Amino acid sequence: MSVALGIGIDYSGIDPIKALYWSAVLNGVIAVPMMAAMMIVATNKKQMGQFTAGSSLRILGWTSTAVMAAATATMLYVAATGR
């Protein structure tokens, strides 16, 4: 199936570099809610039991999520304004 999809994209006229760029943009946008969901689960004692994230992991995880959100917001701002 992957080979057929690759051949289809090859004959579609889509620029592969632009496709890679936009897939990276989409990945960055989707990463923020995924990271937040993982942090919510990782800090839930009922779901994780003894494997709940400790305070240092909570701080690091939420900080990483905030940095990723800021990077995504900046990227969207730059794309919207053309700056």
C-alpha positions in Angstrom: 0.0 0.0 0.0 2.8 2.4 0.8 4.5 1.8 -2.5 1.3 2.5 -4.3 0.8 5.7 -2.3 4.4 6.7 -3.1 4.0 6.1 -6.8 0.7 8.1 -6.7 2.4 11.0 -5.1 5.3 10.8 -7.6 2.9 11.2 -10.5 0.7 13.8 -8.8 3.0 16.7 -9.3 3.3 17.5 -5.6 6.7 19.0 -4.8 8.3 16.5 -2.3 10.2 19.2 -0.4 7.0 21.3 0.1 5.2 18.1 1.2 8.0 17.4 3.8 7.8 21.0 5.0 4.0 21.0 5.5 4.1 17.6 7.2 6.6 19.0 9.7 4.3 22.0 10.2 1.3 19.8 10.8 3.4 17.6 13.2 4.4 20.7 15.2 0.7 21.8 15.5 -0.5 18.4 16.5 2.3 17.9 19.0 1.0 20.5 21.5 -2.3 18.8 22.4 -0.7 15.4 22.3 2.0 16.5 24.8 -0.7 18.1 27.0 -2.7 14.8 26.9 0.3 12.8 27.8 1.1 15.1 30.7 -2.4 14.8 32.0 -2.2 11.0 31.9 1.3 10.9 33.4 0.3 13.0 36.4 -2.9 11.1 37.1 -2.4 8.8 40.1 -5.5 6.9 39.4 -4.4 5.9 35.9 -0.6 5.6 36.5 -0.5 4.2 40.0 3.0 4.0 41.3 4.4 5.2 38.0 3.0 8.7 38.3 5.4 11.4 37.1 7.3 13.0 39.9 7.6 16.8 40.5 10.7 17.3 38.4 9.2 15.4 35.5 6.0 17.4 35.8 7.9 20.6 35.7 10.0 19.5 32.7 7.0 18.1 30.8 4.8 21.1 31.2 7.7 23.4 30.4 8.3 21.5 27.2 4.7 21.6 26.4 4.6 25.4 26.9 7.7 25.9 24.8 6.3 23.9 22.0 3.0 25.8 22.2 4.9 29.1 22.1 6.9 27.9 19.1 3.7 26.8 17.3 2.0 30.2 18.1 5.1 32.0 16.7 5.1 29.9 13.6 1.4 30.6 13.0 1.9 34.3 13.6 4.8 34.5 11.2 2.9 32.6 8.6 -0.2 34.8 9.0 1.6 38.1 8.9 4.3 37.3 6.4 7.0 38.7 8.7 
